[in-house]
Amino acid sequence: MTLVQPGKPLQLREVPPPVPGPGQLLIRVLACAVCRTDLHVVDGELPSPKLPLILGHEIVGRIEKIGDGVDSFRIGERVGVPWLGWTCGECEFCKSGRENLCECALFTGYTIDGGYAEMTVTNAQYCFRIPEAYRDVEATPLLCAGLIGFRSLRKTGQARTIGIYGFGAAAHIIAQVAAHEEKKIFAFTRPGDAAGQKFALSMGATWAGDSDKPAPEKLDAAIILAPVGGLVPTALRSLRRGGVVVCGGIHMSDIPGFPYADLWQERKIESVANLTRRDAIDFLELADQVSIRTETRTYPLTSANEALTDLRTGNITGAAVLVP
């Protein structure tokens, strides 16, 4: 399923099977989750995608062929492929453990072809073994929703009461992690979304309510996963002194002006960019320990446009997953 032009539906195309080069793996896609980042690419909100482009960066598949120089995997192994597809390894960010900020980085399903396909090629150093306890479809949301949620949660530090704004694929995973760590989660959904609030409570949230209302108590931190800039000042006003608002998305509408008093007393706003391979290793180990449950709805690969529409309109609980 190929993006030819932003703003247009994906097109079903027959293309030659990709060939793995040195350091790469050829993977038969078993399942690929649909991420809100995919929507931002399709809608033209993220600049300069590779075109034509095969989207998809939450891939679970099996290795069909191995390129020269790869000795860390074997044919037939099941692996996961996340958003981060390659980094230079030489810049100041890579050398300081911040490869998520590498200026030369390549991203799966954005600047390199991804998993809305039967087969894909990926760099072996950016693939990860999936815990055996997870079935293929169940595992896909871990590879972006889980990873970005995990990185966002870690940026809240020692916070004990955390608000999550936008309760979708990422939120339903990190709420379970936070509950495991005995933290209190307050879930904020679209106003009037009773089903979403019920879902949040079932995933371990202490409280769930409308995003345009104040939190029932002051928060140590807030994580914003909805791409709505207006939620930033709303979340700030719900923070205790010294609290942090973590913006977990790759794209957000403009943040409106707000009084300095809302930020004062050492409150802060921080963004999350991409992920590191260390994030993936640590999170997948934790997911196996916590036995995180993922809520999914499957679609045939050819129904990718329908899945994107359902995600855009909020008609999905958990994550949409394409199955070739």
Helices and strands as residue ranges (DSSP letters): E 2-3, E 24-34, H 36-42, E 53-54, E 59-66, E 78-81, E 84-86, H 92-95, G 99-101, E 106-107, E 119-123, G 124-126, E 128-129, H 136-139, G 140-143, H 145-154, E 161-165, H 169-180, E 184-189, H 194-202, E 207-210, E 219-224, H 231-236, E 239-247, H 260-263, E 268-271, H 277-290, E 296-300, G 301-303, H 304-312, E 319-323
